Amino acid sequence: MRVNPDNIEILVVTCLGIALRGITSLGSYSGASTRPMFGDYEAQRHWQEITLNLPAKEWYTNTSDNDLLYWGLDYPPLTAYHSLILGMVASKYLNSSYVELYKSRGYESEGHKTFMRHTVLWADIFIYIPACIILVKAMDTFFANKKQRLCLLAVLISYPGLILIDNGHFQYNNISLGLMLVAIAAVLQDAYVWAALFFSLALNYKQMELYHALPFFVMLLRVSLNGNTFAHKMVTLFKIATMTLATFAMLWLPWLKSKDLVMTVIHRLFPFNRGVFEDKVANIWCSLNVVYKFKENVTNPEMALICLTTTLLAILPLNAHVFYKGQKNTFVFSLFNTAIGFFLFSFQVHEKSILLAALPAICLLPHMPFCAVSFLKISVLSMLPLFIKDKLCVAYFAMIIGFTVGLRNLLKIDYSKNVKIQKILDVLMVVLDIFIIIISLTAIFVPSPASLPHIWPLFISVLCCGGFLLLLLVSVIYQFGYEKSLYKIFYKIIPNIS
């Protein structure tokens, strides 16, 4: 029996990805032994406790049994159902004390850590990694050669940011992002009803998938209007709309009995009272906050309006372009550009939200490999303050060094067909790598001055914000088809470099 070499490569990359996740899982996690609130690890455990022991109508409501000030559920229903399933497994097959109401608060043990870590790994194995494979196969026409296909799969599966957050810090971004990747694959394969289903599932797992919602909405609307006859257009639109509404209705069914219940869930999903950003995040508002204190001088409603206006100004032209062109590569570019636009300008941004731009950035590897790889590396650096807080520094360095070595020595990504430019970009990438290492070592080992305790997180945030803005500009130029003008500028800058 002959074995397909492509399948062997997929198997090797998959095993490597699982191994990286398993090794990272051995480290610390968010809020480990840090009373009284612990961290995201405890939040996920607590949601299992709440969904298992309380009726669905109380999951998002503040009651004597559900104190929303203690890691109240603030993700959509699909996350709640996932928590319920995990809670049932823990209670029935492992140890009921993991999810016992009240008494399990802050529960920590090696056995419980093993269970929780495995739940993330299961999601990787059964959702995220298969989604990566499905997407790469769907993007086949984007690749100039087999090497590009393997590079894309390897980067999707081994991207350090997602592994460090999910398998280190502790979250389940792999589920929503995996569903989103399948939705992209469905669009690329003209399976638009399936795209509506999988993106609706992604959005109902994490509301942050709104970062990708506008490109999907615009693209699906555009293809609905591509039919030869009015009847064909309406049928396509009806199918997509029906699938979307049916998915939402099924997932939200326990709360649809009452308008008040629906509004309670919505208020939990969009807590505007938290402010424009949390901690030090690499976006515009945190960076500008250095010179003008938004949190002190602007009210939350005013800031929300400012963020809404700037975000719409940033993303609407990009999505209007998608509607005008109706091309799949334009859609893929708009996913990245819209997501990073949301991250830079929107309200209530977390540092982990950069993952929502990172996955579409990986999809741009066939189009602008240097910028895509640069973005991925900067995105991991932008989350370093969180990794320091979680005591994941060893895992951080191991992942970024391994990722860099893998890209350079194993995958040997070509940044340009022009040999001269390739050499220059190779040098620039090495400079970026050295810069990231120096900044990382400084942030970890050089104490902050007593008068400026947050200087390193803020410094990293401002630097990364500048990098994100520059890469967004380049990607927008690519989306609108002006990359040749970019090349001309590049050639003028380096005329005499050999």
Summary of the structure (lengths in Angstrom):
residues: 498
radius of gyration: 22.8
end to end distance: 50.2
largest distance: 72.9
contacts: 1637
relative contact order: 0.09
helix: 75%
strand: 0%
